[in-house]
Amino acid sequence: DKRLFSYILDRHIRVKVTTHALRCIDKAGGIDEYLLKTPYHKMDTELGLVWKAKIEKMYEELGKMEVVFFTPKDEAKLEQGFKDMKVAERTARRDFRRQYYGWKARTEENKQGEGDESPAGLGDGSLHADDRCEPLVANA
């Protein structure tokens, strides 16, 4: 048994198919297209005929549905709304990262440190000229 997804029915169909039938389904573009394109006299099983009838009925109903498009003004509003949402999401992520990693605190410390007359980097764990170790020499 194989599970094949039907876009028209919007669900999986569990069917027993041969390797040849699977290749034909792939070549047709999916189970829906395969069932729509295959003539009734080439369908070997009763289950195949039932699924073909269901797919054709749903396809016909979908063809009768009215398709509505947005006016250019409404489409521009939607597009702007998505852009605003994306910008707000980026801003929220950036603010979270800055808060989480303490970016603002470090920049404020650097600004305060610029006014001090103490040497830069004292107490931050960096090495200075006075802190350098003598090189180790083997067999000296």
Contact map, one row per residue, 1 for C-alpha under 8 A:
11100000000001111000000000000000000000000000000000000000000000000000000000000000000000000000000000000000000000000000000000000000000000000000
11110000000001111000000000000000000000000000000000000000000000000000000000000000000000000000000000000000000000000000000000000000000000000000
11111000000111100000000000000000000000000000000000000000000000000000000000000000000000000000000000000000000000000000000000000000000000000000
01111100000111100000000000000010000000000000000000000000000000000000000000000000000000000000000000000000000000000000000000000000000000000000
00111110011110000000000000000110000000000000000000000000000000000000000000000000000000000000000000000000000000000000000000000000000000000000
00011111111110000000000000000111000000000000000000000000000000000000000000000000000000000000000000000000000000000000000000000000000000000000
00001111111000000000000000000001000000000000000000000000000000000000000000000000000000000000000000000000000000000000000000000000000000000000
00000111110000000000000000000001000000000000000000000010011000000000000000000000000000000000000000000000000000000000000000000000000000000000
00000111111000000000000000000000000000000000000000000010010000000000000000000000000000000000000000000000000000000000000000000000000000000000
00001111111100000000000000000000000000000000000000000000000000000000000000000000000000000000000000000000000000000000000000000000000000000000
00001110111110000000000000000000000000000000000000000000000000000000000000000000000000000000000000000000000000000000000000000000000000000000
00111100011111000000000000000000000000000000000000000000000000000000000000000000000000000000000000000000000000000000000000000000000000000000
00111100001111100000000000000000000000000000000000000000000000000000000000000000000000000000000000000000000000000000000000000000000000000000
11110000000111110000000000000000000000000000000000000000000000000000000000000000000000000000000000000000000000000000000000000000000000000000
11110000000011111000000000000000000000000000000000000000000000000000000000000000000000000000000000000000000000000000000000000000000000000000
11000000000001111100000000000000000000000000000000000000000000000000000000000000000000000000000000000000000000000000000000000000000000000000
11000000000000111110110000000000000000000000000000000000000000000000000000000000000000000000000000000000000000000000000000000000000000000000
00000000000000011111110000000000000000000000000000000000000000000000000000000000000000000000000000000000000000000000000000000000000000000000
00000000000000001111111000000000000000000000000000000000000000000000000000000000000000000000000000000000000000000000000000000000000000000000
00000000000000000111111100000000000000000000000000000000000000000000000000000000000000000000000000000000000000000000000000000000000000000000
00000000000000001111111110000000000000000000000000000000000000000000000000000000000000000000000000000000000000000000000000000000000000000000
00000000000000001111111111000000000000000000000000000000000000000000000000000000000000000000000000000000000000000000000000000000000000000000
00000000000000000011111111100000000000000000000000000000000000000000000000000000000000000000000000000000000000000000000000000000000000000000
00000000000000000001111111110000010000000000000000000000000000000000000000000000000000000000000000000000000000000000000000000000000000000000
00000000000000000000111111111110110000000000000000000000000000000000000000000000000000000000000000000000000000000000000000000000000000000000
00000000000000000000011111111110000000000000000000000000000000000000000000000000000000000000000000000000000000000000000000000000000000000000
00000000000000000000001111111100000000000000000000000000000000000000000000000000000000000000000000000000000000000000000000000000000000000000
00000000000000000000000111111110110010000000000000000000000000000000000000000000000000000000000000000000000000000000000000000000000000000000
00000000000000000000000011111111110000000000000000000000000000000000000000000000000000000000000000000000000000000000000000000000000000000000
00001100000000000000000011111111110000000000000000000000000000000000000000000000000000000000000000000000000000000000000000000000000000000000
00011100000000000000000011011111111000000000000000000000000000000000000000000000000000000000000000000000000000000000000000000000000000000000
00000111000000000000000000001111111100000000000000000010000000000000000000000000000000000000000000000000000000000000000000000000000000000000
00000000000000000000000010011111111110000000000000000000000000000000000000000000000000000000000000000000000000000000000000000000000000000000
00000000000000000000000110011111111111000000000000000000000000000000000000000000000000000000000000000000000000000000000000000000000000000000
00000000000000000000000000000011111111000000000100110010000000000000000000000000000000000000000000000000000000000000000000000000000000000000
00000000000000000000000000000001111111100000000000010011000000000000000000000000000000000000000000000000000000000000000000000000000000000000
00000000000000000000000000010000111111100000000000000000000000000000000000000000000000000000000000000000000000000000000000000000000000000000
00000000000000000000000000000000011111110110000000000000000000000000000000000000000000000000000000000000000000000000000000000000000000000000
00000000000000000000000000000000000111111110000000000000000000000000000000000000000000000000000000000000000000000000000000000000000000000000
00000000000000000000000000000000000001111110000010000000000000000000000000000000000000000000000000000000000000000000000000000000000000000000
00000000000000000000000000000000000000111111000000000000000000000000000000000000000000000000000000000000000000000000000000000000000000000000
00000000000000000000000000000000000001111111000000000000000000000000000000000000000000000000000000000000000000000000000000000000000000000000
00000000000000000000000000000000000001111111110110000000000000000000000000000000000000000000000000000000000000000000000000000000000000000000
00000000000000000000000000000000000000001111110100000000000000000000000000000000000000000000000000000000000000000000000000000000000000000000
00000000000000000000000000000000000000000011111110000000000000000000000000000000000000000000000000000000000000000000000000000000000000000000
00000000000000000000000000000000000000000011111111000000000000000000000000000000000000000000000000000000000000000000000000000000000000000000
00000000000000000000000000000000000000000000111111100000000000000000000000000000000000000000000000000000000000000000000000000000000000000000
00000000000000000000000000000000001000000011111111110000000000000000000000000000000000000000000000000000000000000000000000000000000000000000
00000000000000000000000000000000000000010010111111111000000000000000000000000000000000000000000000000000000000000000000000000000000000000000
00000000000000000000000000000000000000000000011111111100000000000000000000000000000000000000000000000000000000000000000000000000000000000000
00000000000000000000000000000000001000000000001111111110000000000000000000000000000000000000000000000000000000000000000000000000000000000000
00000000000000000000000000000000001100000000000111111111000000000000000000000000000000000000000000000000000000000000000000000000000000000000
00000000000000000000000000000000000000000000000011111111100000000000000000000000000000000000000000000000000000000000000000000000000000000000
00000000000000000000000000000000000000000000000001111111110000000000000000000000000000000000000000000000000000000000000000000000000000000000
00000001100000000000000000000001001100000000000000111111111000000000000000000000000000000000000000000000000000000000000000000000000000000000
00000000000000000000000000000000000100000000000000011111111100000000000000000000000000000000000000000000000000000000000000000000000000000000
00000000000000000000000000000000000000000000000000001111111110000000000000000000000000000000000000000000000000000000000000000000000000000000
00000001100000000000000000000000000000000000000000000111111111000000000000000000000000000000000000000000000000000000000000000000000000000000
00000001000000000000000000000000000000000000000000000011111111100000000000000000000000000000000000000000000000000000000000000000000000000000
00000000000000000000000000000000000000000000000000000001111111110000000000000000000000000000000000000000000000000000000000000000000000000000
00000000000000000000000000000000000000000000000000000000111111111000000000000000000000000000000000000000000000000000000000000000000000000000
00000000000000000000000000000000000000000000000000000000011111111000000000000000000000000000000000000000000000000000000000000000000000000000
00000000000000000000000000000000000000000000000000000000001111111000000000000000000000000000000000000000000000000000000000000000000000000000
00000000000000000000000000000000000000000000000000000000000111111100000000000000000000000000000000000000000000000000000000000000000000000000
00000000000000000000000000000000000000000000000000000000000011111110000000000000000000000000000000000000000000000000000000000000000000000000
00000000000000000000000000000000000000000000000000000000000000011111000000000000000000000000000000000000000000000000000000000000000000000000
00000000000000000000000000000000000000000000000000000000000000001111100000000000000000000000000000000000000000000000000000000000000000000000
00000000000000000000000000000000000000000000000000000000000000000111110000000000000000000000000000000000000000000000000000000000000000000000
00000000000000000000000000000000000000000000000000000000000000000011111000000000000000000000000000000000000000000000000000000000000000000000
00000000000000000000000000000000000000000000000000000000000000000001111111100000000000000000000000000000000000000000000000000000000000000000
00000000000000000000000000000000000000000000000000000000000000000000111111100000000000000000000000000000000000000000000000000000000000000000
00000000000000000000000000000000000000000000000000000000000000000000011111110000000000000000000000000000000000000000000000000000000000000000
00000000000000000000000000000000000000000000000000000000000000000000011111111000000000000000000000000000000000000000000000000000000000000000
00000000000000000000000000000000000000000000000000000000000000000000011111111100000000000000000000000000000000000000000000000000000000000000
00000000000000000000000000000000000000000000000000000000000000000000011111111110000000000000000000000000000000000000000000000000000000000000
00000000000000000000000000000000000000000000000000000000000000000000000111111111000000000000000000000000000000000000000000000000000000000000
00000000000000000000000000000000000000000000000000000000000000000000000011111111100000000000000000000000000000000000000000000000000000000000
00000000000000000000000000000000000000000000000000000000000000000000000001111111110000000000000000000000000000000000000000000000000000000000
00000000000000000000000000000000000000000000000000000000000000000000000000111111111000000000000000000000000000000000000000000000000000000000
00000000000000000000000000000000000000000000000000000000000000000000000000011111111100000000000000000000000000000000000000000000000000000000
00000000000000000000000000000000000000000000000000000000000000000000000000001111111110000000000000000000000000000000000000000000000000000000
00000000000000000000000000000000000000000000000000000000000000000000000000000111111111000000000000000000000000000000000000000000000000000000
00000000000000000000000000000000000000000000000000000000000000000000000000000011111111100000000000000000000000000000000000000000000000000000
00000000000000000000000000000000000000000000000000000000000000000000000000000001111111110000000000000000000000000000000000000000000000000000
00000000000000000000000000000000000000000000000000000000000000000000000000000000111111111000000000000000000000000000000000000000000000000000
00000000000000000000000000000000000000000000000000000000000000000000000000000000011111111100000000000000000000000000000000000000000000000000
00000000000000000000000000000000000000000000000000000000000000000000000000000000001111111110000000000000000000000000000000000000000000000000
00000000000000000000000000000000000000000000000000000000000000000000000000000000000111111111000000000000000000000000000000000000000000000000
00000000000000000000000000000000000000000000000000000000000000000000000000000000000011111111100000000000000000000000000000000000000000000000
00000000000000000000000000000000000000000000000000000000000000000000000000000000000001111111110000000000000000000000000000000000000000000000
00000000000000000000000000000000000000000000000000000000000000000000000000000000000000111111111000000000000000000000000000000000000000000000
00000000000000000000000000000000000000000000000000000000000000000000000000000000000000011111111100000000000000000000000000000000000000000000
00000000000000000000000000000000000000000000000000000000000000000000000000000000000000001111111110000000000000000000000000000000000000000000
00000000000000000000000000000000000000000000000000000000000000000000000000000000000000000111111111000000000000000000000000000000000000000000
00000000000000000000000000000000000000000000000000000000000000000000000000000000000000000011111111100000000000000000000000000000000000000000
00000000000000000000000000000000000000000000000000000000000000000000000000000000000000000001111111110000000000000000000000000000000000000000
00000000000000000000000000000000000000000000000000000000000000000000000000000000000000000000111111111110000000000000000000000000000000000000
00000000000000000000000000000000000000000000000000000000000000000000000000000000000000000000011111111111000000000000000000000000000000000000
00000000000000000000000000000000000000000000000000000000000000000000000000000000000000000000001111111111000000000000000000000000000000000000
00000000000000000000000000000000000000000000000000000000000000000000000000000000000000000000000111111110000000000000000000000000000000000000
00000000000000000000000000000000000000000000000000000000000000000000000000000000000000000000000011111110000000000000000000000000000000000000
00000000000000000000000000000000000000000000000000000000000000000000000000000000000000000000000011111111110000000000000000000000000000000000
00000000000000000000000000000000000000000000000000000000000000000000000000000000000000000000000011111111111000000000000000000000000000000000
00000000000000000000000000000000000000000000000000000000000000000000000000000000000000000000000001100111111100000000000000000000000000000000
00000000000000000000000000000000000000000000000000000000000000000000000000000000000000000000000000000111111110000000000000000000000000000000
00000000000000000000000000000000000000000000000000000000000000000000000000000000000000000000000000000111111111000000000000000000000000000000
00000000000000000000000000000000000000000000000000000000000000000000000000000000000000000000000000000011111111100000000000000000000000000000
00000000000000000000000000000000000000000000000000000000000000000000000000000000000000000000000000000001111111110000000000000000000000000000
00000000000000000000000000000000000000000000000000000000000000000000000000000000000000000000000000000000111111111000000000000000000000000000
00000000000000000000000000000000000000000000000000000000000000000000000000000000000000000000000000000000011111111100000000000000000000000000
00000000000000000000000000000000000000000000000000000000000000000000000000000000000000000000000000000000001111111110000000000000000000000000
00000000000000000000000000000000000000000000000000000000000000000000000000000000000000000000000000000000000111111111000000000000000000000000
00000000000000000000000000000000000000000000000000000000000000000000000000000000000000000000000000000000000011111111000100000000000000000000
00000000000000000000000000000000000000000000000000000000000000000000000000000000000000000000000000000000000001111111100000000000000000000000
00000000000000000000000000000000000000000000000000000000000000000000000000000000000000000000000000000000000000111111100000000000000000000000
00000000000000000000000000000000000000000000000000000000000000000000000000000000000000000000000000000000000000011111110000000000000000000000
00000000000000000000000000000000000000000000000000000000000000000000000000000000000000000000000000000000000000000111111000000000000000000000
00000000000000000000000000000000000000000000000000000000000000000000000000000000000000000000000000000000000000000001111101000000000000000000
00000000000000000000000000000000000000000000000000000000000000000000000000000000000000000000000000000000000000000000111111000000000000000000
00000000000000000000000000000000000000000000000000000000000000000000000000000000000000000000000000000000000000001000011111000000000000000000
00000000000000000000000000000000000000000000000000000000000000000000000000000000000000000000000000000000000000000000001111111100000000000000
00000000000000000000000000000000000000000000000000000000000000000000000000000000000000000000000000000000000000000000011111111100000000000000
00000000000000000000000000000000000000000000000000000000000000000000000000000000000000000000000000000000000000000000000011111100000000000000
00000000000000000000000000000000000000000000000000000000000000000000000000000000000000000000000000000000000000000000000011111100000000000000
00000000000000000000000000000000000000000000000000000000000000000000000000000000000000000000000000000000000000000000000011111110000000000000
00000000000000000000000000000000000000000000000000000000000000000000000000000000000000000000000000000000000000000000000011111111000000000000
00000000000000000000000000000000000000000000000000000000000000000000000000000000000000000000000000000000000000000000000000001111101100000000
00000000000000000000000000000000000000000000000000000000000000000000000000000000000000000000000000000000000000000000000000000111111100000000
00000000000000000000000000000000000000000000000000000000000000000000000000000000000000000000000000000000000000000000000000000011111100000000
00000000000000000000000000000000000000000000000000000000000000000000000000000000000000000000000000000000000000000000000000000001111100000000
00000000000000000000000000000000000000000000000000000000000000000000000000000000000000000000000000000000000000000000000000000011111110000000
00000000000000000000000000000000000000000000000000000000000000000000000000000000000000000000000000000000000000000000000000000011111111000000
00000000000000000000000000000000000000000000000000000000000000000000000000000000000000000000000000000000000000000000000000000000001111100000
00000000000000000000000000000000000000000000000000000000000000000000000000000000000000000000000000000000000000000000000000000000000111110000
00000000000000000000000000000000000000000000000000000000000000000000000000000000000000000000000000000000000000000000000000000000000011111000
00000000000000000000000000000000000000000000000000000000000000000000000000000000000000000000000000000000000000000000000000000000000001111100
00000000000000000000000000000000000000000000000000000000000000000000000000000000000000000000000000000000000000000000000000000000000000111111
00000000000000000000000000000000000000000000000000000000000000000000000000000000000000000000000000000000000000000000000000000000000000011111
00000000000000000000000000000000000000000000000000000000000000000000000000000000000000000000000000000000000000000000000000000000000000001111
00000000000000000000000000000000000000000000000000000000000000000000000000000000000000000000000000000000000000000000000000000000000000001111
